[in-house]
């Protein structure tokens, strides 16, 4: 599969004034995990400039073992219109994760925390994970 990526920063000229469009080859996250033997993933970082929810929706959550996910949420809804930080949080909570805040993660360009951290509920309980 290929996808066209437009610059999500085009409306924020101080970040990057370029309106470059790239075409890149893409593979589903699950296919990549299967190619490695579907291992336990201790930390999965998803930062793709606003399309995070689209990727999260493709993962068969009952077939993967991902303990902790860091997701860029501050651009949600800017590029992918059927997304928002709240929709990402609800989606991952429905998959059995608890949201935690990153420390010192405020993005002055968007006026929001840049990323959210999600820990699978069984890991929260087993390791007594607490919000700092």
C-alpha positions in Angstrom: 0.0 0.0 0.0 1.1 3.6 -0.6 -0.1 6.7 1.1 0.3 10.4 0.2 1.4 12.5 3.2 0.8 16.2 3.1 2.7 18.5 5.5 0.5 18.9 8.6 2.5 22.0 9.6 1.5 24.0 6.5 -0.8 26.2 8.5 1.9 26.8 11.1 4.5 28.7 9.1 6.9 29.1 12.0 7.5 25.3 12.1 7.9 24.4 8.5 6.6 26.5 5.6 7.0 23.7 3.0 3.9 22.2 1.4 5.8 19.1 0.3 3.7 16.0 -0.5 5.5 12.6 -0.1 4.4 9.2 -1.4 5.7 6.4 0.9 5.3 2.6 1.0 3.4 1.4 4.0 2.9 -1.9 5.8 0.4 -2.7 8.6 2.0 -2.7 12.1 0.6 -6.2 12.6 2.4 -7.5 9.5 5.6 -6.1 10.8 5.1 -7.8 14.2 4.2 -11.1 12.5 7.4 -11.0 10.5 9.3 -10.8 13.8 7.4 -13.7 15.4 4.8 -11.5 17.1 7.0 -10.7 20.1 6.0 -8.9 23.3 6.4 -5.1 22.6 7.4 -3.4 25.8 7.2 0.1 24.3 5.6 1.1 21.0 6.0 4.8 20.0 3.5 6.1 17.4 4.3 9.5 16.0 3.2 10.0 12.4 2.0 13.7 12.4 -1.7 13.3 12.8 -2.7 9.9 11.4 -2.2 8.0 14.6 -5.8 6.9 15.1 -6.0 5.5 11.6 -3.0 3.2 12.4 -4.3 2.3 15.8 -7.6 1.2 14.2 -5.8 -1.3 11.9 -4.2 -3.3 14.8 -5.9 -6.5 15.8 -5.5 -5.8 19.6 -6.6 -9.4 20.6 -3.6 -10.8 18.6 -0.8 -8.5 19.8 1.1 -8.1 23.1 1.9 -4.4 23.4 2.4 -3.3 27.0 3.0 0.4 26.7 2.2 2.8 23.9 3.3 6.4 23.5 1.1 8.2 21.0 1.5 11.7 19.6 -2.0 13.2 20.2 -1.6 17.0 19.7 -2.0 16.9 15.9 -5.0 14.5 16.1 -7.9 16.2 14.2 -5.7 18.6 12.2 -4.8 16.2 9.4 -7.1 13.2 10.0 -10.5 14.9 10.4 -12.2 12.0 12.1 -9.6 12.0 14.9 -9.0 13.9 18.2 -7.0 13.4 21.3 -10.2 12.3 23.0 -11.0 9.8 20.3 -7.5 8.3 20.6 -7.9 8.0 24.4 -11.3 6.4 24.2 -10.2 4.0 21.5 -7.2 2.8 23.6 -9.2 2.7 26.8 -11.6 0.4 24.9 -8.6 -1.8 24.0 -7.7 -2.2 27.7 -5.2 0.6 28.3 -5.0 3.4 30.9 -3.8 6.9 29.9 -0.9 8.6 31.7 0.7 12.0 31.1 4.2 12.4 29.8 6.3 14.7 31.9 7.5 18.1 30.3 5.7 17.4 27.1 3.9 20.7 26.3 4.0 21.7 22.6 4.0 25.5 22.4 3.0 25.4 18.7 -0.2 23.5 19.3 -0.9 24.6 22.9 -1.3 21.0 24.1 0.6 18.1 25.5 2.3 16.6 22.5 2.1 12.9 23.5 0.0 10.6 25.7 1.2 7.4 27.3 -1.0 4.3 27.5 -0.2 1.3 29.7 -2.2 -1.9 29.3 -4.4 -2.5 32.4 -2.8 -5.8 33.4 0.6 -4.1 33.3 -0.7 -1.2 35.4 -2.0 -3.7 38.0 1.0 -6.1 38.0 3.6 -3.3 38.2 1.6 -0.9 40.3 2.0 1.9 37.8 1.0 5.3 39.1 0.7 8.8 37.6 3.6 11.0 38.8 
